[in-house]
């Protein structure tokens, strides 16, 4: 990344700091179904992304596009309520800008959440999955272009994007709450179209347990910066068995909203135990 891209991060960070000096310890990206967490914390301030120069704006219904600063059980956090996606037409470097800025705020870890289609036949709609690895071969890398050494090295090691200790903490939190939690590999596609039956079979053959349209590129960008990352997926539909079922954003949103209550409890417990 050249000076222009770094200027984007600096500009956004300066705009945030001009509005608040709040110092978050954990960053959380709210995927589909987790938006309710934004109403369940002690809010200090909200900053609409529309007020940040050069910041991408979400065009997806239900994705507000704002940073929310506040506390979960006295732990200072920053929430990204409404991420942007590559299919909205933004360059992939813009897509990861919000999480890059979260990392530059000085957080110790970032929790990425999303809704996705299930490829593992042992899953069911509503299954929560701890992301142990990912496949981003089907989307552009956010690291393409000149590298900014202030953010990370030219050739980062991405063999362990998702932090093992945070995964163990997530499982402990799930056990404490009596919430079923699976492990699995997440695969990101560009979208916005859902998968064809043959694509679903191919993704499963590649070892993926869930498929979605976000998160993977964010994981790469954060790993590049040396950030500790935890990923949680909410399975909203079974892509692997629904090859004759018409998938819709509305139906997926309904499942995500129902399972989101469990996901919210789980995220809050992880934050409290961090």
C-alpha positions as CSV (number, residue, x, y, z in Angstrom):
1,X,0.0,0.0,0.0
2,X,1.3,3.4,-0.9
3,X,1.0,6.7,0.8
4,X,-2.5,7.3,-0.5
5,X,-3.9,4.2,1.2
6,X,-2.1,5.0,4.4
7,X,-3.5,8.5,4.2
8,X,-7.0,6.9,4.1
9,X,-6.3,5.1,7.4
10,X,-4.8,8.2,9.0
11,X,-7.6,10.4,7.8
12,X,-10.3,8.0,9.2
13,X,-8.4,7.5,12.5
14,X,-8.0,11.3,12.9
15,X,-11.7,11.8,12.2
16,X,-12.5,9.3,14.9
17,X,-10.1,10.8,17.4
18,X,-11.5,14.2,16.7
19,X,-14.9,12.9,18.0
20,X,-13.8,10.7,20.9
21,X,-10.7,9.8,22.9
22,X,-12.3,6.5,23.9
23,X,-9.7,3.7,24.0
24,X,-11.3,0.3,23.2
25,X,-9.7,-2.9,24.2
26,X,-11.6,-5.2,21.9
27,X,-13.1,-4.6,18.4
28,X,-16.2,-6.5,17.3
29,X,-17.6,-6.6,13.7
30,X,-21.3,-7.2,13.9
31,X,-22.5,-9.6,11.1
32,X,-26.0,-10.4,10.2
33,X,-28.1,-11.2,13.3
34,X,-25.7,-9.7,15.8
35,X,-26.8,-6.1,15.3
36,X,-28.9,-6.4,18.5
37,X,-25.6,-6.4,20.5
38,X,-25.4,-2.7,19.6
39,X,-28.5,-2.1,21.8
40,X,-27.3,-4.2,24.6
41,X,-24.1,-2.4,25.7
42,X,-23.3,0.7,27.7
43,X,-22.9,3.1,24.8
44,X,-20.5,6.0,25.1
45,X,-20.7,7.4,21.6
46,X,-21.7,6.5,18.0
47,X,-19.9,7.7,14.9
48,X,-21.7,7.2,11.6
49,X,-19.2,6.1,8.9
50,X,-20.8,8.7,6.6
51,X,-19.0,11.4,8.7
52,X,-15.6,9.8,8.0
53,X,-13.9,11.2,4.8
54,X,-13.0,8.5,2.4
55,X,-14.8,5.8,4.3
56,X,-16.9,3.2,2.4
57,X,-20.6,3.2,3.1
58,X,-22.7,0.0,3.4
59,X,-25.5,-0.3,0.9
60,X,-27.0,-3.5,2.4
61,X,-30.4,-3.3,4.1
62,X,-30.0,-3.7,7.8
63,X,-26.4,-2.6,7.8
64,X,-26.3,0.8,9.5
65,X,-22.6,1.6,9.0
66,X,-21.3,3.1,12.2
67,X,-18.7,2.7,14.9
68,X,-20.2,2.3,18.4
69,X,-17.9,2.9,21.4
70,X,-18.9,1.6,24.8
71,X,-18.6,-1.1,27.5
72,X,-19.5,-4.8,27.8
73,X,-19.3,-5.6,31.5
74,X,-16.8,-2.8,32.1
75,X,-14.6,-3.9,29.1
76,X,-14.2,-1.0,26.6
77,X,-15.1,-2.1,23.1
78,X,-15.7,-0.7,19.7
79,X,-18.4,-2.2,17.5
80,X,-18.5,-2.0,13.7
81,X,-22.2,-2.1,13.0
82,X,-22.7,-2.7,9.3
83,X,-19.6,-3.8,7.4
84,X,-19.2,-3.3,3.6
85,X,-18.8,-6.1,1.2
86,X,-16.7,-6.6,-2.0
87,X,-19.9,-7.2,-4.0
88,X,-21.0,-3.6,-3.3
89,X,-18.4,-2.5,-5.8
90,X,-15.7,-1.2,-3.5
91,X,-12.0,-2.1,-4.1
92,X,-11.0,-4.9,-1.7
93,X,-8.6,-2.5,0.1
94,X,-11.7,-0.3,0.9
95,X,-13.6,-3.2,2.2
96,X,-11.0,-3.9,4.9
97,X,-10.5,-0.3,5.8
98,X,-13.0,-0.3,8.7
99,X,-11.2,-3.2,10.5
100,X,-7.8,-1.7,9.7
101,X,-8.9,1.5,11.5
102,X,-10.2,-0.6,14.4
103,X,-6.8,-2.2,14.7
104,X,-5.1,1.2,14.6
105,X,-7.3,2.4,17.5
106,X,-5.1,0.1,19.6
107,X,-7.4,-2.8,20.3
108,X,-5.9,-6.0,21.6
109,X,-8.1,-8.3,19.5
110,X,-10.9,-8.2,17.0
111,X,-13.9,-10.6,16.9
112,X,-15.3,-11.1,13.3
113,X,-18.8,-12.4,13.1
114,X,-20.9,-13.3,10.0
115,X,-23.8,-15.3,8.7
116,X,-23.1,-18.1,6.2
117,X,-24.4,-21.1,4.4
118,X,-23.6,-24.5,5.8
119,X,-21.5,-27.0,3.9
120,X,-20.9,-29.5,6.7
121,X,-23.8,-31.9,6.7
122,X,-23.6,-32.2,10.5
123,X,-24.7,-28.6,10.8
124,X,-28.2,-27.1,10.8
125,X,-29.6,-23.6,10.5
126,X,-28.7,-21.8,13.7
127,X,-25.4,-23.7,14.3
128,X,-22.7,-21.5,15.6
129,X,-19.2,-22.2,14.3
130,X,-15.8,-21.2,15.6
131,X,-13.7,-20.4,12.5
132,X,-10.4,-22.3,12.7
133,X,-9.2,-21.6,9.2
134,X,-10.3,-20.0,6.0
135,X,-10.2,-20.1,2.2
136,X,-10.0,-16.7,0.4
137,X,-8.9,-18.1,-3.0
138,X,-12.1,-16.9,-4.6
139,X,-11.8,-13.2,-3.7
140,X,-9.0,-10.7,-4.3
141,X,-6.3,-10.3,-1.6
142,X,-6.4,-7.0,0.3
143,X,-2.6,-7.1,0.2
144,X,-2.3,-6.7,-3.5
145,X,-0.4,-3.5,-4.4
146,X,2.5,-1.6,-2.8
147,X,3.1,-2.7,0.7
148,X,3.1,-0.3,3.6
149,X,5.6,-1.6,6.1
150,X,4.0,0.5,8.8
151,X,1.1,-1.9,8.6
152,X,2.9,-5.2,8.1
153,X,5.5,-7.2,6.1
154,X,5.3,-7.7,2.4
155,X,4.8,-11.5,2.6
156,X,2.9,-12.2,5.9
157,X,2.5,-15.7,7.3
158,X,-1.3,-16.5,7.3
159,X,-1.0,-20.1,8.5
160,X,-2.7,-19.1,11.8
161,X,-5.1,-16.2,11.1
162,X,-7.4,-17.2,13.9
163,X,-5.9,-17.1,17.4
164,X,-5.8,-20.5,19.1
165,X,-6.1,-19.0,22.6
166,X,-9.1,-17.0,21.7
167,X,-10.7,-20.1,20.1
168,X,-10.2,-21.9,23.4
169,X,-11.7,-19.0,25.3
170,X,-14.7,-19.1,22.9
171,X,-15.3,-22.8,23.6
172,X,-15.0,-22.2,27.3
173,X,-17.6,-19.5,27.1
174,X,-19.9,-21.7,25.0
175,X,-19.6,-24.5,27.6
176,X,-20.3,-22.1,30.5
177,X,-23.4,-20.9,28.7
178,X,-24.5,-24.4,27.5
179,X,-24.4,-23.2,23.9
180,X,-23.5,-25.7,21.1
181,X,-20.4,-24.6,19.2
182,X,-18.8,-26.3,16.2
183,X,-15.4,-25.8,14.6
184,X,-14.9,-25.3,10.9
185,X,-13.3,-23.8,7.9
186,X,-14.9,-20.7,6.4
187,X,-14.8,-19.9,2.7
188,X,-15.4,-16.5,1.2
189,X,-16.9,-15.9,-2.2
190,X,-17.5,-12.5,-3.9
191,X,-21.3,-12.7,-4.0
192,X,-23.9,-11.2,-4.3
193,X,-25.4,-14.2,-6.0
194,X,-25.8,-17.3,-3.8
195,X,-23.9,-20.5,-4.8
196,X,-24.9,-22.8,-7.6
197,X,-25.4,-26.5,-6.7
198,X,-22.1,-27.4,-8.4
199,X,-20.2,-24.6,-6.7
200,X,-21.6,-25.8,-3.3
201,X,-20.2,-29.3,-4.1
202,X,-16.8,-27.8,-5.1
203,X,-16.5,-25.7,-1.9
204,X,-17.3,-28.8,0.2
205,X,-14.7,-30.8,-1.6
206,X,-12.2,-28.1,-0.9
207,X,-12.7,-28.7,2.8
208,X,-15.0,-25.7,3.7
209,X,-17.6,-26.1,6.3
210,X,-19.3,-22.8,5.7
211,X,-19.5,-20.3,2.8
212,X,-20.2,-16.5,2.9
213,X,-19.5,-13.2,1.4
214,X,-17.4,-11.4,4.0
215,X,-14.8,-11.9,6.8
216,X,-12.0,-13.7,5.0
217,X,-10.5,-10.6,3.5
218,X,-10.7,-8.9,6.9
219,X,-8.9,-11.8,8.5
220,X,-6.0,-11.5,6.0
221,X,-5.8,-7.7,6.5
222,X,-5.7,-8.1,10.3
223,X,-3.2,-10.9,10.2
224,X,-1.0,-8.7,8.1
225,X,-1.1,-6.2,11.0
226,X,-0.3,-8.8,13.6
227,X,-3.8,-8.6,15.2
228,X,-5.3,-11.3,17.3
229,X,-8.4,-12.5,15.5
230,X,-11.4,-14.6,16.6
231,X,-14.1,-15.6,14.0
232,X,-17.6,-16.8,14.7
233,X,-20.1,-17.9,12.0
234,X,-23.8,-18.3,12.3
235,X,-25.1,-21.0,9.9
236,X,-28.3,-19.6,8.5
237,X,-29.1,-22.1,5.8
238,X,-27.8,-25.5,4.6
239,X,-26.3,-24.7,1.2
240,X,-25.1,-28.3,0.8
241,X,-28.6,-29.8,1.0
242,X,-30.7,-26.9,-0.3
243,X,-29.7,-27.3,-3.9
244,X,-33.4,-27.2,-5.0
245,X,-34.4,-24.6,-2.4
246,X,-34.6,-20.9,-3.4
247,X,-32.3,-19.0,-0.9
248,X,-33.4,-15.5,-0.1
249,X,-31.8,-12.7,1.9
250,X,-35.0,-12.3,3.9
251,X,-35.1,-15.9,5.0
252,X,-31.4,-15.9,5.9
253,X,-32.0,-12.7,7.9
254,X,-34.8,-14.4,9.9
255,X,-32.6,-17.3,10.9
256,X,-29.7,-15.0,11.7
257,X,-31.9,-12.9,13.9
258,X,-33.2,-15.9,15.8
259,X,-29.7,-17.5,16.3
260,X,-28.3,-14.0,16.9
261,X,-29.5,-14.0,20.5
262,X,-27.3,-17.0,21.3
263,X,-24.5,-15.4,19.4
264,X,-24.8,-12.2,21.3
265,X,-24.7,-14.1,24.6
266,X,-21.6,-15.9,23.4
267,X,-19.7,-12.8,22.3
268,X,-20.5,-11.0,25.5
269,X,-19.2,-13.9,27.6
270,X,-16.0,-14.0,25.5
271,X,-15.5,-10.3,26.1
272,X,-16.1,-10.7,29.9
273,X,-13.6,-13.5,30.1
274,X,-10.9,-11.9,27.9
